[in-house]
Structure formats: C-alpha cells, structure tokens
Amino acid sequence: MFSDELEKINWEETTKAIYSKTEADVLRALGKSHCDVDDFMALISPAAEKFLEPMARLSRKYTEERFGKTISMFIPLYITNSCTNSCVYCGFHISNPMARTILTPEEIENEYRAIKKLGPFENLLIVTGENPAKAGVPYIAKALDLAKPYFSNLKIEVMPLKTEEYAELVNHGLNGVICFQETYNKARYNIYHPRGMKSKFEWRVNGFDRMGQAGVHSIGMGVLIGLEDWRTDVTMMAYHLRYLQKHYWKTKYSVNFPRMRPAENEGFQPNVIMSDKELAQVTFAMRIFDHDVDISYSTREPANIRDHMATLGVTTMSAESKTEPGGYYTYPQALEQFHVSDERTAVEVEKALKEEGIETLIYHIPNVPLQDCIACGSCAKTGKCVFDDCVNEFASMAKDADGFIFGTPVYYAHPTGKIQSFMDRVFYSAKSAFVHKPAAVISSSRRAGSVTSMDV
C-alpha cells in the first residue's frame, strides 16, 4: 500500500530539497525526454520561475503529441450534501447549519435530463458527501444504473470504498473514480479533518490502491491547494502517481490541483495562496513530468485562466458546474459546497475553446450499404479508395485532425460490420492521415461484448 511507501518520504526533507534546487537542476530537467520525481521538484521550484516560457513550449509540445488539440469536457452532478465529516474548509461540514438533501431516484433522473438539455455532455461525474449510512454503495449503484441511458462515461467522487465495493460499482457501469487526498502532510492532516471517516489518513491514501485492485479504468487524484505548502504536496502526489502507474499499469490517471475558494461557512482561510503564475508553473511541470496523465481544471478557476491553459497542458475541464445537490433541476437554490469562478454555459466554454484553436467534429457513417475492401490495390496508386463514398470523404477530413475517437455499438459481442468495413478501407487507403496521431475507442453495449469489440 502507498501508505507504507509514504513513510519513507520525509515531508520536511522534501520541502528543503525543492527549495534548494538551482537553475542548473531546472535546465537538466528540461533537457530530459523522461523526467523523474527529482526533476519534477526542480520544475516546480522557485528556481524554475524564470523558465516558464520554455516550460510552456515543452508542455504544449507534449500535450499536442499525446492529446492533439482536444479538450474533454465533463459535468459534475451532486446528488447529496449529507456528510458525516468535519472538514474545516468545506461547506458540507457536519456542523454547518444547512438543509441536507439526498436526491430520490426520480429526482436524479430529472437532473440527468436537465443536463442533457444543456449540451451534448457524455462525461458525467456523480458527487456525494460522505455519509455511507444514508447514501452508500446501493444508492450510488442506483444512480449509475439510471445514468447509463444518458451518458457514456460515468465517474464518481464519493467516500473511499472497499475493494469489493469499487468492483461492484464497476459492474454497474462505473468507469472512473476521483478522490482528493487534500494534503499528504500526515502530521497536519487531522487539523483539517478532525472527525469522521475522512480523519483516517491511511484509509484515504490507500483508497487508490483499492481502486486499482478493483480494476477501475480511470483514477483521478488531487491535492487541495491552500492547506499546506503546495510544492511539497504536489511532489507527494507525483510520487503517488508513479507508484500507482507501476502497480496498476493498465489504469488511466488524471491529476487535479484546485485552488481553494470560499466555503459557505467562511470560517477557514487558506494557509497558502497559489498565484496564477504558479498554477501555470505546476501545470507545465506536471505535463513535462508525465506526458500521458490527464490534467484537469474545474470551474473553480477563472474563465481566462482555463481558456489560456487549454492549449498549454490541460486536457480535461468541467463546465456549467452546479456544486449544490440537484442544482440543474430539483433544488437550484440549495447550498453550494464551494463557489465556482467560471460560470459560463457549456456552449460558451466550447466557443471560447474554439477561439483557442481547439475544435471537435462528429462524423457519422451514413446509413446506407457500405462496400467491403476488395484488395484491388488501386488506393496505392491513386491515394484514395476506388469506391468513392464516405470513406474518401472521411479520409480527406482525417488529414487535418489531431486525434480520433471511434465509436461503435456492440452486435453479438462484436463491432458492427459496417464500421469494420469502413475502418479496413480508410486505414488502408489513407494510412498517412492517421500515423502518429492519438486515438481512442468507445463501444456501447447492453450486456457483454464491449471488450471484444474494442479489441477488434
């Protein structure tokens, strides 16, 4: 478990090491194609502040190579604010005098319908307070079941669970879990989390191991900027990321470093303030440290910051977020967990991203008979398929694309015959349009066959 590894890493010595980094250390890190945690420490150190421009260029390069000019957008839905924890910075604090809401299944489905009217969201994050007695695994499983007809990618941000409980939720359609360690400073952790299950440091930090053991496809991790020295906390998260990648290498990972904003009780003021410049620095450093990790910004960040960083390292953003339970339809005036900063609609965010050169295009294979490849070899001579149909149309668009997501329903534990014919022909006749570009696959099934379809 990672708690055992963390015992070997001294907080104070790590802090000292970060602040002792020199410009030579920074230049050495920038010159490496693959960085270790020591290099990451150099890149987030004060010594790296004068190197932000070359860091930004390198971060943009790695991001475009791996993700293209694409941003994945998700929307969070809070289904309950009932919580038994006493986090001193949180609006859901058990002692905070507020109306507690647990949405019914009918209300949850109304929220799903309302979200779909906002925009073409396919990525949903289901969020709860931490009250397993009233909103535990069966309640979360029901929310996932109800979401499947509306969304293709389901993640949760809930209390840490047992391995078998994560596995159970995977069977209900769960694709990913996001959990914030908040801070890795064990000596001071209980100052911020004095009571409730969240006060158990080891249970929380080892929750990521349990996710990996359960076969969760995507794991999101993060620290809350404002509690402890941010440079030391994100370094501990870098150690944690490398540990998880080594032990659960099939899993996809994302990182978050949200800056603390006011909670409803307004009794806690951040101990540490991260400037916009420092936020950019840690984003660049994380991308240089790990070319494949998903870097996420929430609506806690201002619109101008999110728009600008979308081209420089960030790959996932939330949009049109409501941080109160039932905020899209049922209880639009309920008490928020925290205030959002970027209050734009999804359409407005999409427009802003397009202005930064980030675009998406959805292409549907026409609902007409599609000819199979006949191996005539004509495309090798002419550069296009001999059957002049949608395959050539798509191939011409693919040349300008930075990445691809291919989707198919599952027919008898297999992708459709049409998409197989389509991809056979387009890859063979226009292979140069796809070389060295990132791609992903989505399959939609009622029961089984998704894995087989994606393998094909």
C-alpha positions in Angstrom: 0.0 0.0 0.0 1.1 3.5 -0.7 1.0 4.5 3.0 4.0 2.2 3.5 5.9 4.0 0.8 4.9 7.4 2.1 6.5 6.6 5.4 9.9 6.5 3.6 9.4 10.1 2.3 10.1 12.8 4.8 7.9 15.9 4.4 10.4 18.4 5.8 13.3 17.0 3.8 11.3 17.0 0.6 10.4 20.7 1.2 14.1 21.5 1.8 15.1 19.6 -1.4 12.6 21.5 -3.5 13.7 25.0 -2.3 17.3 24.1 -2.8 17.0 23.4 -6.5 19.1 25.5 -8.8 18.8 26.8 -12.3 21.2 24.0 -13.4 18.8 21.5 -12.0 16.0 23.1 -14.0 17.9 23.1 -17.2 18.9 19.5 -16.7 15.2 18.5 -16.2 14.2 20.5 -19.3 16.8 18.6 -21.4 15.5 15.2 -20.5 12.8 13.4 -22.5 11.6 11.5 -19.4 11.7 13.1 -16.0 11.8 11.5 -12.6 10.3 13.0 -9.3 13.6 14.8 -8.6 13.3 16.6 -12.0 9.7 17.4 -11.2 10.9 19.0 -7.9 13.2 21.2 -9.9 10.5 22.3 -12.3 8.1 23.4 -9.5 10.9 25.1 -7.5 11.3 28.8 -7.3 14.4 28.4 -9.4 12.2 27.5 -12.4 10.1 30.6 -12.3 12.3 32.4 -14.9 12.0 29.4 -17.2 8.2 29.5 -17.7 8.3 30.3 -21.4 10.4 27.2 -22.4 8.4 25.1 -20.0 5.2 26.3 -21.7 6.6 25.5 -25.1 7.6 22.0 -24.0 4.3 21.4 -22.2 2.4 22.4 -25.4 4.5 20.1 -27.5 3.9 17.1 -25.3 0.2 17.8 -24.9 -0.4 18.1 -28.7 1.7 15.0 -29.4 -0.3 12.9 -26.9 -3.8 14.5 -26.9 -3.9 16.7 -30.0 -5.8 20.0 -29.8 -8.7 18.4 -27.9 -10.3 19.1 -24.5 -12.6 16.5 -22.8 -15.5 18.3 -21.0 -17.4 16.8 -18.2 -20.2 18.0 -15.9 -20.5 17.2 -12.2 -23.8 16.3 -10.5 -24.1 16.5 -6.7 -26.8 14.0 -5.6 -26.4 14.6 -1.9 -24.8 17.0 0.5 -25.3 14.8 3.5 -21.9 14.3 5.2 -20.6 13.0 8.5 -17.1 14.6 8.2 -15.9 17.7 9.9 -13.5 19.2 7.2 -12.8 22.7 8.5 -12.7 24.2 5.0 -15.8 22.6 3.5 -19.4 23.8 3.1 -20.7 20.3 3.7 -19.2 20.2 7.3 -21.4 18.2 9.6 -21.8 21.1 12.0 -22.7 23.6 9.3 -26.4 24.5 9.8 -27.9 23.8 6.4 -30.6 21.7 4.8 -29.3 18.3 3.9 -30.5 16.8 0.6 -30.5 13.3 -0.7 -32.0 13.2 -4.2 -34.5 10.4 -4.9 -34.1 8.2 -7.9 -36.8 10.2 -9.7 -35.0 13.5 -8.9 -31.7 12.1 -10.0 -33.1 11.2 -13.4 -34.7 14.6 -13.7 -31.2 16.0 -13.2 -29.8 13.8 -16.0 -32.5 15.0 -18.4 -31.8 18.6 -17.4 -28.1 18.2 -18.0 -28.6 16.7 -21.5 -30.6 19.8 -22.4 -27.6 22.0 -21.5 -25.4 20.4 -24.2 -24.1 17.2 -25.6 -22.4 16.0 -22.4 -21.3 12.4 -22.4 -18.9 12.5 -19.4 -20.7 12.7 -16.0 -19.1 13.0 -12.6 -21.5 11.9 -9.8 -20.6 13.6 -6.5 -21.8 12.9 -2.9 -21.0 14.0 0.6 -19.6 11.2 2.7 -22.5 9.5 4.5 -22.4 5.8 3.8 -25.3 5.0 6.1 -27.7 7.2 4.1 -26.1 7.4 0.7 -23.9 4.3 0.4 -22.9 1.9 -2.3 -26.5 0.8 -3.1 -27.5 4.4 -3.6 -24.5 5.1 -5.8 -25.1 2.0 -7.8 -28.7 3.1 -8.5 -27.5 6.5 -9.6 -25.1 4.8 -12.0 -27.8 2.5 -13.4 -30.1 5.5 -14.0 -27.2 7.4 -15.8 -26.3 4.7 -18.3 -29.1 5.6 -20.8 -28.0 9.2 -20.8 -24.1 9.2 -20.6 -21.4 7.1 -22.0 -18.6 7.8 -19.4 -19.5 7.6 -15.7 -17.2 8.6 -12.9 -17.8 9.2 -9.2 -16.3 11.4 -6.4 -17.6 9.8 -3.2 -16.2 8.5 0.1 -13.3 5.9 -0.2 -14.7 2.4 -0.5 -13.6 -1.2 -0.1 -12.1 -3.0 -3.0 -15.1 -5.2 -3.4 -17.4 -2.1 -3.3 -15.5 -0.5 -6.2 -15.7 -3.8 -8.1 -19.4 -3.9 -7.5 -19.8 -0.4 -8.9 -17.7 -1.3 -12.0 -20.4 -3.9 -12.7 -23.0 -1.0 -12.6 -21.2 0.9 -15.3 -18.5 2.8 -13.3 -15.6 3.9 -15.5 -13.6 6.1 -13.1 -13.1 7.4 -9.6 -11.8 10.8 -8.5 -10.6 11.2 -4.9 -8.7 14.1 -3.4 -6.2 13.3 -0.7 -6.4 17.0 0.1 -2.9 17.0 1.7 -0.2 14.4 2.0 1.1 16.0 5.2 0.2 13.3 7.6 1.4 15.2 10.7 -1.1 18.0 10.0 -3.8 16.1 8.2 -6.1 15.8 11.2 -6.0 19.6 11.8 -8.2 19.9 8.7 -10.1 16.6 9.1 -10.6 16.2 12.9 -13.6 13.8 12.9 -15.5 11.3 10.6 -14.1 8.7 8.3 -12.1 11.3 6.4 -10.0 11.7 9.5 -8.4 8.3 8.9 -5.4 9.2 6.8 -4.3 5.7 5.8 -7.8 4.7 4.8 -8.0 7.6 2.4 -4.5 7.5 0.9 -4.7 3.7 0.4 -8.1 4.1 -1.3 -6.2 4.5 -4.6 -4.7 1.0 -4.2 -8.2 -0.4 -3.7 -9.4 1.3 -6.8 -6.5 -0.3 -8.8 -7.1 -3.7 -7.2 -10.8 -3.5 -8.2 -9.9 -2.8 -11.9 -11.2 0.8 -12.0 -10.4 2.0 -15.5 -9.6 5.6 -14.6 -8.3 7.0 -11.3 -8.2 10.8 -10.6 -6.1 12.2 -7.8 -5.6 15.6 -6.4 -4.5 17.9 -3.6 -6.3 20.9 -2.4 -4.1 24.0 -2.8 -4.4 26.2 0.3 -3.8 23.8 3.1 -0.1 23.1 3.1 3.0 24.1 1.0 1.7 23.4 -2.5 5.1 22.5 -3.9 5.6 19.7 -1.3 2.0 18.4 -1.7 2.2 18.1 -5.5 5.6 16.4 -5.2 4.0 13.8 -2.9 1.3 13.4 -5.5 3.9 12.9 -8.1 5.5 10.1 -6.0 2.0 8.6 -5.6 1.3 8.8 -9.3 4.5 6.9 -10.2 3.7 4.3 -7.5 0.2 3.7 -8.9 1.5 3.5 -12.5 4.0 0.9 -11.5 1.5 -1.3 -9.6 -1.7 -0.7 -11.7 -0.3 -0.1 -15.1 -3.5 -0.8 -17.0 -5.2 2.1 -15.4 -5.5 5.6 -16.8 -4.7 8.5 -14.4 -5.6 12.1 -14.0 -4.4 14.8 -11.7 -6.1 17.9 -10.2 -4.7 20.8 -8.1 -7.7 23.1 -7.5 -7.0 26.3 -5.6 -9.2 26.8 -2.5 -12.2 29.1 -2.9 -14.5 30.3 -0.1 -16.8 27.7 1.5 -20.3 28.6 2.8 -19.2 28.6 6.4 -16.4 31.1 5.5 -14.6 30.2 8.8 -11.5 28.9 7.1 -9.0 31.0 5.2 -6.3 29.3 3.0 -2.9 28.9 4.6 -1.2 29.1 1.2 -2.1 31.2 -1.8 -1.0 29.9 -5.2 -0.7 32.7 -7.8 -1.9 32.3 -11.4 1.8 32.2 -12.5 2.4 29.3 -10.0 -0.7 27.5 -11.3 0.8 27.7 -14.8 4.2 26.5 -13.5 2.8 23.4 -11.8 0.7 22.6 -14.9 3.7 22.8 -17.2 5.8 20.8 -14.8 3.2 18.0 -14.5 2.9 17.7 -18.3 6.7 17.6 -18.7 6.9 15.0 -15.9 4.2 12.8 -17.3 3.2 13.1 -21.0 0.2 10.8 -20.7 -1.5 11.9 -17.5 -4.8 13.8 -17.8 -4.6 17.3 -16.3 -8.0 18.6 -15.2 -9.2 22.2 -14.4 -12.5 22.7 -12.7 -14.8 25.8 -12.7 -13.0 26.9 -9.5 -10.6 28.6 -11.9 -11.4 31.8 -13.8 -12.5 31.7 -17.4 -9.5 33.4 -18.8 -7.1 31.0 -17.0 -9.0 28.0 -18.2 -9.1 29.2 -21.8 -5.4 30.0 -22.0 -4.2 26.8 -20.3 -6.4 24.7 -22.6 -3.6 25.0 -25.2 -0.7 24.5 -22.8 -1.2 21.3 -20.9 -4.8 21.0 -19.6 -6.8 18.2 -21.2 -10.0 18.0 -19.2 -12.4 20.6 -17.9 -15.7 20.7 -16.1 -18.3 23.1 -17.5 -21.6 24.7 -16.4 -21.0 23.2 -12.9 -23.5 23.3 -10.1 -22.0 22.4 -6.7 -25.3 22.1 -4.9 -27.3 18.9 -4.9 -30.0 18.9 -7.6 -28.7 22.2 -8.9 -29.7 21.7 -12.5 -33.4 21.0 -11.9 -34.6 19.9 -8.5 -33.1 22.4 -6.0 -31.4 25.1 -8.0 -31.0 27.3 -4.9 -29.5 24.7 -2.5 -26.4 25.5 -0.5 -23.1 25.0 -2.5 -20.1 23.1 -1.4 -17.9 25.9 -2.8 -18.3 28.8 -5.2 -17.5 28.4 -8.8 -15.4 31.0 -10.7 -16.1 30.1 -14.3 -19.9 30.3 -14.6 -20.2 30.1 -18.4 -22.5 27.7 -20.1 -21.1 24.7 -21.9 -21.8 26.4 -25.2 -19.9 29.4 -24.1 -16.9 27.3 -23.0 -16.9 25.4 -26.3 -16.9 28.7 -28.2 -14.0 30.0 -26.2 -12.0 26.8 -26.7 -12.6 27.0 -30.5 -11.2 30.5 -30.4 -8.1 29.0 -28.9 -7.9 26.6 -31.9 -9.4 23.6 -30.2 -12.2 22.0 -32.2 -14.2 18.8 -32.4 -16.1 17.3 -35.3 -18.6 14.3 -35.1 -18.8 12.2 -38.2 -21.5 9.5 -38.6 -21.1 6.7 -41.2 -24.1 7.2 -43.5 -27.0 4.7 -43.0 -26.5 3.2 -46.5 -24.9 -0.1 -47.7 -21.1 0.1 -47.5 -18.8 -1.9 -49.8 -16.1 -4.1 -48.3 -12.4 -3.8 -49.3 -11.7 -6.0 -52.4 -7.9 -5.7 -52.1 -7.6 -4.2 -55.6 -4.6 -2.1 -54.7 -5.9 0.9 -56.5 -5.5 3.2 -53.5 -1.7 2.6 -53.5 -1.6 4.3 -57.0 -4.3 7.0 -56.6 -4.2 7.8 -52.9 -7.9 7.1 -52.4 -10.3 4.2 -52.4 -11.7 3.0 -55.7 -15.2 3.2 -54.2 -15.8 6.9 -54.0 -18.1 7.1 -51.0 -18.0 8.1 -47.3 -14.6 6.5 -46.8 -12.9 9.0 -49.1 -14.9 11.8 -47.6 -13.7 10.9 -44.1 -10.1 10.4 -45.2 -10.0 13.9 -46.5 -11.1 15.3 -43.2 -8.8 13.0 -41.2 -5.7 14.6 -42.7 -6.3 17.8 -40.7 -7.4 16.1 -37.5 -5.1 15.9 -34.5 -6.7 12.8 -32.9 -9.6 10.4 -33.2 -12.3 8.7 -31.2 -14.0 5.8 -32.9 -17.3 4.5 -31.6 -19.5 1.5 -32.3 -22.5 -0.3 -30.8 -22.0 -4.0 -30.0 -23.7 -6.5 -32.2 -23.4 -10.1 -31.0 -20.2 -9.5 -29.0 -18.6 -7.7 -32.0 -18.4 -4.3 -33.5 -20.8 -3.6 -36.4 -19.9 -5.0 -39.8 -20.2 -1.5 -41.3 -17.6 0.1 -39.1 -15.2 -2.8 -39.7 -15.5 -2.4 -43.4 -15.2 1.4 -43.0 -12.0 1.2 -40.9 -10.4 -1.5 -43.1 -10.8 0.7 -46.1 -10.0 4.0 -44.6 -6.8 2.8 -42.8 -5.5 1.0 -45.9 -6.3 3.7 -48.4 -5.3 6.8 -46.2 -2.9 5.4 -43.7 -0.7 8.6 -43.8 -3.7 10.6 -42.3 -3.5 8.5 -39.1 0.2 8.0 -38.5 1.4 9.2 -35.0 -2.0 10.6 -34.0 -3.7 9.7 -30.7 -6.9 7.7 -30.9 -9.4 6.1 -28.6 -12.3 3.6 -28.9 -15.8 3.7 -27.4 -18.2 0.8 -27.6 -21.8 0.7 -26.3 -23.4 -2.5 -25.2 -26.4 -3.6 -23.3 -24.6 -6.5 -21.6 -21.4 -8.1 -22.8 -19.1 -7.7 -25.8 -17.5 -4.3 -25.2 -14.0 -5.5 -24.6 -14.2 -7.9 -27.6 -15.4 -5.1 -29.8 -12.6 -2.7 -28.7 -10.0 -5.4 -29.2 -11.2 -5.8 -32.8 
